[in-house]
Amino acid sequence: MFKNKAVIDMHGHMSTPPHFRALAYNLTALRTPSGTRVKMPEAAQQAALERHLRLLDERQVDMQLISPRPVAMMHWERPHLVENWTQITNNVIADQCALHSTRFAGIAQLPQTRELNIGACVEELHRSVEELGFVGALLNPDPGGDRCAPGMDDPAWFPLYAAAEKLDATLVVHPSVSFDRRIEKLPHSYQYNNLTEETLATALLERGEVFGRYPRLRVVVCHCGGAPRRLLAAGDTLDASQPPGPSNTIAASGEKAGGQVGMPGSEETDTLPDTSANLFFDTCAYDPFYLEAAVRQRGPARMVFGTETPGSGSALLNPRTGRPADDILATLDSFDFLSEAQKIQIVHDNPLRIFPLLQGKEGTWQR
């Protein structure tokens, strides 16, 4: 709890026993789909979740939305294997949510492939929401990991956006692995892929016609939406965490931008449509300076609390708070530029507003 409000973490991934990982290895080795129900003893699942729940308690998280581990979604595999693995994964998530219904809610995997496989994705989204009770789904912007997928503003994605809008389900943009040879030598190369793909997804969704076509669609881009803003644009707010006004609004200087001497600059301006009711960003960034920049640039109204606990931030301490890096509640609470109401907005109000299918679960939370 935080200030007597339930803390809702929208960025969590499933913790599973060895049985689950063994099945994944067998599926990829044998190349043959199996049944979609994994026979895992309840005691094994509980043991896998014991540490997970302990870490949530230590970070004062009341409810977490759990999704597949992105590096295990197998989107790079053949469609018949991906579809089978997706159903297995979502069924296990549903089982874990049932075991701890006051602590977990489900975010689905979709059977994405290099070919997009949108029809199967729509079908699985319906099953996950209508039968399993999930509140949204992960969306990988580059399922093949080869940088060949259409941009997220492309009509190829529109049937999925239409289905999510109709179901009132929230889409969560989270990349997976990349086969880009340039980053192979980098440790944890998928993290660099996350930054690249999330930055592109944000820019394309900001500029495209997606939300004009689907005005009730909600999309959250993980890890603060990718790279923070580097450039300024006239008319934008400099610090979205503070009230608007002349001292907080970027103005034109009167000079033309760029160009060599004798070459006229472009008169075009990059005026973006208002996506503040549709496009959001989570707080899953462990560097406090990076997170601060994101909150100031995006604004508290568009930030949704997310920690990815347990994950890569669990093993490191934030020297400013003395807490594990993924104790993002402690980091947010240390930001003196945010009011108490803005902090509550990020950790409680925004998750409920941006994931409306959670509303029916409110009031069941207990510690």
Secondary structure by P-SEA (a helix, b strand, c coil): ccccbbbbbcbbbbbbcaaaaaaaaaaaaacccccccccccaaaaaaaaaaaaaaaaaacccccccccccccccccccaaaaaaaaaaaaaaaaaaaaaccccbbbbbbcccccccaaaaaaaaaaaaaccccccbbbbcccccccccccccccccaaaaaaaaaaacbbbbbbbcccccccccccccaaaaaaaaaaaaaaaaaaccccccccccbbbbbcccccccccccccccccccccccccccbbbbcccccccccccccccccccccccccccccccccccaaaaaaaaaaaccccbbbbbcccccccccccccccccccaaaaaaaacccccaaaaaaaacaaaaaaacccccccccccc
